[in-house]
Amino acid sequence: MSESGPSDKRGWSLSATAEGEGVRLELGLPDLDGRPVTAILSLERHEARAFARALLAAAGDATERTFVGPAES
C-alpha cells in the first residue's frame, strides 16, 4: 500500500511488506527539520494487528472531531 503520488498533497508515503511471519512498515516523510526521514517498523503479526487497530481508532476519532454534526445547507 502506498499513499503518495505526483498530485498527492500529503507528501508522505506508507508501505507495508510481508516479512517472514510479520510485516515491515515504512513511513516516509519528505521534510522533517529540513531533511527526508524514513521510519521502519518490523512487527510481528499480532503487533501489526494492534498497530492497525490503533490507527483505525485514531482516524475514527479524528473524523468525529472534524465532523461534529450534520452538514448545514
N, C-alpha and C positions, 0 to 999 in steps of 0.2 A: 504494500500500500504506500503510495507516495502522494504527498499533498503539496506539490509545487509545480510551477509551470510558468511560461513566459507572461501570461496575463494574470498570474496569481499575485494579489496584493499583499498576502501574508509574508512572503519571502522566506518562510521556514519550510523544512521538509521533514517527513516522518516515514520511516520504512521499517518493515518487520520481515525477518527472515528466519525460517526454521533452522535450528541449531541443535543437533543431537536430539535430546528429549525435551528441549525447551525452545526458546525464541530469542533472537537478537534484535533489539530495537535501536534504531539510530535516529536521533533528533538533531537536525542541522539548523543552526541559526546563522544567518549571513553577517550579522554585525552585533557583537557583544563587546562593549568597550572598544570599538574600533577594529575588531578582527573577527573572522568567522570562527565558529566553535561547533564541534560535533560531540554530542553526548551519546555514549554507547552503553546500553544496559543488556547484559546477558542474564536472562531469567529462566528459572525452571518453570515447568508448565503451570504449577499451582501459583507461583509468583506472578506469572504473566496474566493469569485469570484475575487475580486480586487487583493487579495494576489496571487492567481493562475495566473492571467494575468501578474502581475509584475514579477513573477518567470519565466514565459514563455518568456517575453521580455528580461529579463536578460540572459537567456540561449541562446536565438537567437543572442543577441549582442555578447556574449562571443564566440559563434560559428563563427560568421562573422569575429571577430578579430583574431581567430585562423586560419581560412582558408581564407586567403585574396585573393587568386587567384586560377586558375585551377592547378590541380596536375601536376607536371612535371614528365616525364617518363625517 
